[in-house]
Amino acid sequence: MDQQQTDLPSESVKTKSLRLALIISPQMIDDFSIYLKHLFTGLADESIPVALVCHPDCDVVPLVSPAVEIINHPAYNIPLLFRQNHRLLIERLTKFKPTVLHCLCHTQLRLTKKLAKQLSLPYLLSINSLQKRLNPLSLSSKRLSKIIVPAQTIADDISNLFPKLTRNTKLINIGTFIEDSNECFSDPSRQPSIVVTHPLDNTADFQTLLSAIKHLAIDGHEFFMVLVGGGKAETQIRKIIADLELSQIVTIAPGLQPWRPLLSAADIFIQPKPAKTFDPLLLEAMSVGSAVAACEGGVDDLIIQDKTAVIFDHDDELSIYSSLQKLLDTHEFARQLAENAQQHLRDNHKVSDMISCTLQTYNEAINHTKSRFH
């Protein structure tokens, strides 16, 4: 597999021939808005012409620069007009004249493959989660230049499932902007704060955590916790909070945009379950200087025991209790953990490196296609 650090160009990337068409899904907008904003900002700084193919319901205006050409697909949200919608999409892209396509969500792979074939273009595919159901035949297209992944665990997963694609898989770390300092337990007069950003879809994801929170409160620890988000189990989770008599300590708040001010206010950030998808909010929490408590398993590249996070067993109440107690009782340890995580991001997750490596990958796709098909 290609490695990010060794692939960074030694001189500025030549981008004169690069005209980029990005294909995204509504889910990508919801889950990776921070990454997308950084990507669009970097592309604008490099004066790369960009067309964005997205569903008309996607709110992309806060993410893109005015120079980005937004192509809504389907233009007419009526199933019977599939052929007309596809024809209009081809016409818009033909007029834009892209030189490479980038499918940012595997759910849009079928559309991207069809566009690549009709427009005679190379394409790249981003895979941001562990894959158990992706059909290997869907990745056999000769115009697929690279599979881009944000984590080594995802690269290893693809390699295990599809060994022949190992050489086509490239790790590009998602970049973020790292604060020069952190506010983690910086004000002794302020009540400690804990933030959890996890879908409220399953009561089992929160039952053990809330039980540990209850015992921390019983033992005299003072703090408040915010569960940020929503989901189909929200009503049941509110009942658990009430039954545990935690209503004065734990509150549920809707997801907020932008996320950074909320995360900056948290002394502790908790990831309560192993993540099957790369978590941009974990990355942002580390970047602003929150002390992280998380569990291993899944996409856990950012989680390094006692370097970037304290680690707990998500099914073990005592394990969760002990990890949070350590952060709440030893503020200097928590602050050092947060500073270590920030330094880890400075070394591995700078936006400038992400943009540079991504542009290089686009140009490699264009050059490879020219040599292969001409």
C-alpha positions in Angstrom: 0.0 0.0 0.0 1.2 3.5 -0.8 2.3 5.5 2.3 1.4 9.1 2.8 4.6 10.5 4.2 6.8 9.0 1.5 4.5 10.1 -1.2 4.6 13.9 -0.5 6.1 15.7 -3.4 9.5 17.4 -3.1 8.3 20.3 -5.2 5.0 22.0 -5.9 2.5 19.8 -7.6 1.7 20.7 -11.2 -2.0 21.3 -11.4 -2.5 23.1 -14.7 -4.2 20.1 -16.4 -6.3 19.3 -13.3 -10.0 19.9 -13.5 -11.8 17.9 -10.7 -15.3 16.6 -10.4 -16.2 15.4 -6.9 -19.2 13.0 -6.4 -20.6 13.0 -2.9 -23.6 11.6 -1.0 -26.0 13.3 1.6 -24.5 11.1 4.3 -21.0 12.4 3.4 -22.2 15.9 4.0 -23.6 14.9 7.4 -20.6 12.9 8.6 -17.6 14.6 7.0 -18.5 18.2 6.7 -15.3 19.3 8.5 -13.1 17.3 6.1 -15.0 18.6 3.1 -14.6 22.2 4.1 -10.9 21.7 4.6 -10.6 20.0 1.2 -12.6 22.7 -0.7 -10.5 25.4 1.0 -7.3 23.7 0.0 -8.5 23.2 -3.6 -9.5 26.9 -3.8 -6.1 28.0 -2.5 -4.5 26.0 -5.3 -6.9 27.5 -7.9 -8.2 24.0 -8.9 -11.4 24.2 -11.0 -13.9 22.0 -9.1 -17.4 20.7 -10.0 -19.4 19.1 -7.2 -22.0 16.5 -8.1 -24.5 16.1 -5.2 -28.2 15.5 -4.4 -30.3 18.8 -4.6 -31.2 18.3 -0.9 -27.5 18.6 0.2 -26.7 21.9 1.9 -23.2 22.4 0.5 -23.2 26.3 0.4 -21.4 26.5 3.8 -18.7 24.1 2.7 -17.7 25.3 -0.8 -16.2 28.4 -2.3 -18.2 30.5 -4.8 -15.9 29.2 -7.6 -17.1 25.6 -7.2 -19.7 24.6 -9.8 -22.5 22.7 -8.1 -24.2 20.1 -10.3 -27.4 18.8 -8.7 -28.2 15.2 -9.5 -30.9 14.2 -10.0 -31.9 17.5 -11.6 -35.6 16.3 -11.4 -36.2 14.2 -8.3 -38.6 11.9 -10.1 -37.7 8.2 -10.6 -39.3 8.0 -14.0 -36.9 10.6 -15.3 -33.8 8.6 -14.6 -32.5 8.7 -18.2 -33.2 12.5 -18.6 -31.4 13.2 -15.3 -28.4 11.2 -16.4 -28.3 12.9 -19.8 -28.4 16.3 -18.1 -25.6 15.2 -15.7 -23.4 14.1 -18.6 -24.1 17.4 -20.5 -23.1 19.5 -17.4 -19.9 17.5 -16.9 -19.0 17.6 -20.5 -19.3 21.3 -20.5 -17.1 21.5 -17.4 -14.5 19.2 -19.0 -13.1 17.4 -15.9 -9.8 15.5 -16.2 -10.4 13.2 -13.2 -13.4 12.1 -11.0 -13.3 11.5 -7.3 -16.0 9.5 -5.7 -16.0 10.5 -2.0 -18.5 7.9 -0.9 -18.7 4.3 -1.9 -22.5 4.5 -2.2 -21.9 6.6 -5.3 -19.5 4.1 -6.9 -21.9 2.8 -9.5 -22.7 6.3 -10.8 -19.0 7.2 -10.8 -18.0 4.1 -12.8 -20.7 4.9 -15.4 -19.5 8.5 -15.7 -15.9 7.5 -15.9 -16.7 5.1 -18.8 -18.9 7.5 -20.7 -16.5 10.4 -20.3 -13.3 8.3 -20.7 -11.9 9.5 -17.4 -9.9 8.0 -14.5 -11.6 8.0 -11.1 -10.6 7.7 -7.5 -12.7 6.2 -4.7 -12.6 7.2 -1.0 -13.5 4.5 1.5 -13.8 5.8 5.0 -15.2 2.8 6.8 -14.5 -0.9 7.4 -16.1 -2.9 4.5 -17.8 -6.2 4.9 -20.4 -6.0 2.1 -18.6 -4.2 -0.8 -18.7 -6.4 -3.9 -15.2 -7.0 -5.2 -16.5 -7.0 -8.7 -17.6 -3.4 -8.2 -13.9 -2.5 -7.8 -12.6 -4.2 -10.9 -13.0 -1.3 -13.2 -9.9 -0.6 -15.3 -10.5 3.2 -14.8 -10.2 3.0 -11.0 -6.8 4.7 -10.3 -6.7 4.6 -6.5 -8.7 3.8 -3.4 -8.0 6.5 -0.9 -8.4 5.6 2.8 -8.0 7.9 5.9 -6.7 5.1 8.3 -4.3 2.2 8.2 -7.0 0.0 9.8 -9.3 0.6 6.7 -6.3 -0.1 4.4 -5.7 -3.4 6.2 -9.4 -4.3 6.0 -9.4 -3.7 2.2 -6.2 -5.7 1.8 -7.7 -8.7 3.7 -10.9 -8.6 1.8 -9.5 -7.8 -1.7 -5.7 -8.7 -1.7 -5.4 -7.7 -5.4 -6.3 -4.1 -4.5 -3.5 -3.7 -1.9 -1.2 -1.9 -4.4 -4.1 0.4 -5.5 -4.9 1.5 -1.9 -3.4 4.8 -0.7 -3.4 6.2 2.8 -4.0 9.9 3.0 -4.4 11.2 6.5 -7.3 13.6 6.9 -6.0 16.9 8.0 -7.2 19.4 10.5 -6.1 22.7 12.1 -4.5 22.2 15.5 -4.8 24.9 18.2 -1.6 26.3 19.7 -2.9 25.6 23.2 -5.7 23.7 24.9 -8.4 24.6 27.4 -8.6 21.2 29.0 -9.0 21.8 32.8 -7.4 25.2 32.4 -9.8 27.0 34.7 -10.0 25.5 38.2 -13.2 27.5 38.9 -15.0 25.9 36.0 -17.0 22.8 36.4 -15.5 19.9 34.3 -17.3 19.2 31.1 -17.7 16.0 29.1 -18.9 15.7 25.5 -20.1 12.6 23.7 -20.9 12.8 20.0 -22.5 9.4 19.1 -25.8 8.5 17.4 -28.6 7.9 19.8 -29.7 4.9 17.9 -29.0 2.1 20.4 -29.6 2.1 24.2 -26.8 -0.5 24.6 -24.3 2.0 23.4 -25.0 4.2 26.5 -26.2 1.9 29.3 -22.8 1.0 30.7 -21.4 4.5 30.2 -24.3 6.1 32.0 -24.0 3.6 34.9 -20.3 4.5 35.2 -21.3 8.2 35.2 -23.8 7.5 38.0 -21.1 5.9 40.2 -18.7 8.8 39.5 -21.4 11.2 40.7 -22.1 9.1 43.8 -18.4 9.1 44.7 -18.4 12.9 44.7 -17.0 13.8 41.3 -18.5 17.1 40.0 -19.0 17.5 36.3 -21.6 17.8 33.6 -22.0 15.7 30.4 -23.6 16.5 27.1 -24.7 13.8 24.6 -24.8 15.5 21.3 -27.0 14.2 18.5 -30.2 12.4 18.0 -31.5 9.0 16.9 -34.3 6.5 17.2 -33.4 5.5 20.8 -33.4 9.1 22.1 -36.6 8.6 24.1 -35.3 5.4 25.8 -31.9 7.0 26.5 -33.7 10.0 28.2 -35.6 7.5 30.3 -32.4 5.8 31.4 -30.9 9.2 32.3 -34.0 9.9 34.4 -34.1 6.4 36.0 -30.5 6.8 37.1 -31.3 10.3 38.5 -28.7 11.9 36.2 -31.0 14.6 34.7 -29.0 17.4 36.6 -25.7 16.1 35.2 -26.4 14.6 31.8 -28.2 16.5 29.0 -29.0 15.7 25.4 -28.4 18.4 22.8 -28.9 18.4 19.0 -26.0 18.3 16.7 -24.5 21.8 16.1 -22.7 23.4 13.2 -20.0 24.3 13.4 -18.7 21.6 15.8 -15.4 23.2 16.8 -16.7 25.7 19.4 -18.6 22.9 21.2 -15.6 20.6 21.2 -13.4 23.4 22.4 -15.5 23.8 25.5 -15.1 20.1 26.5 -12.5 19.1 29.0 -13.1 15.4 28.1 -14.3 13.9 24.8 -15.7 10.3 25.0 -16.0 7.9 22.1 -18.3 5.3 23.8 -18.1 2.5 21.2 -15.6 1.2 18.6 -16.1 3.2 15.4 -16.6 1.3 12.1 -16.1 4.6 10.2 -13.3 7.1 10.6 -14.5 9.7 13.1 -13.8 13.3 12.1 -15.2 14.6 15.4 -12.6 12.6 17.3 -9.9 14.2 15.2 -11.4 17.6 15.9 -11.7 17.0 19.6 -8.0 16.2 19.7 -7.1 19.2 17.6 -8.8 21.6 20.0 -7.2 20.0 23.0 -9.8 17.9 24.7 -8.6 14.9 26.7 -10.0 11.8 25.0 -11.4 8.6 26.5 -12.2 5.9 23.9 -12.2 2.2 23.2 -10.1 0.2 20.8 -11.5 -1.9 17.9 -12.8 -0.6 14.6 -11.1 2.4 13.1 -8.9 3.3 16.0 -5.7 4.7 14.5 -6.0 7.9 16.4 -6.4 6.1 19.7 -3.0 5.4 21.3 -3.0 4.2 24.9 -1.8 7.0 27.3 -0.4 9.0 24.4 -3.5 10.4 22.7 -6.2 8.8 24.8 -7.1 6.7 27.8 -8.6 3.4 26.7 -11.5 1.5 28.2 -13.6 -1.6 27.6 -17.0 -0.3 26.4 -18.7 -3.3 28.0 -17.0 -3.0 31.4 -18.5 -0.4 33.7 -15.4 -0.5 36.0 -13.1 0.1 33.1 -15.1 3.2 32.0 -15.2 4.4 35.6 -11.5 4.0 36.1 -10.6 5.8 32.9 -12.8 8.8 33.5 -11.8 8.9 37.2 -8.1 9.2 36.1 -8.9 12.2 33.9 -11.1 13.9 36.5 -8.8 13.4 39.4 -5.5 14.1 37.7 -5.9 17.3 35.6 -2.2 17.5 34.8 -2.3 14.0 33.3 -5.4 15.0 31.3 -3.7 18.2 30.0 -0.6 16.3 29.0 -2.6 13.7 27.2 -4.4 16.4 25.3 -1.1 18.1 24.4 0.4 14.8 23.3 -2.6 14.2 21.0 -2.2 17.7 19.5 1.4 17.0 18.8 0.5 13.7 17.2 -1.8 15.6 14.8 0.8 18.2 14.0 3.1 15.4 13.0 0.6 13.4 11.0 -2.6 15.3 10.2 -1.8 18.7 8.8 -4.3 20.1 6.2 -1.4 21.2 4.0 0.0 17.6 3.8 -3.5 16.3 3.0 -4.0 18.7 0.2 -0.5 18.2 -1.2 -0.8 14.4 -1.2 -4.3 14.5 -2.6 -3.3 16.7 -5.5 -0.4 14.5 -6.3 -2.7 11.5 -6.4 -5.1 13.3 -8.8 -2.2 14.1 -11.1 -0.8 10.6 -11.0 -4.3 9.3 -12.1 -4.3 11.7 -15.0 -0.8 10.8 -16.1 -1.3 7.1 -15.7 -4.5 7.2 -17.8 -2.7 9.2 -20.6 0.0 6.6 -20.8 -2.4 3.7 -20.6 -5.1 4.7 -23.0 -3.2 6.9 -25.5 
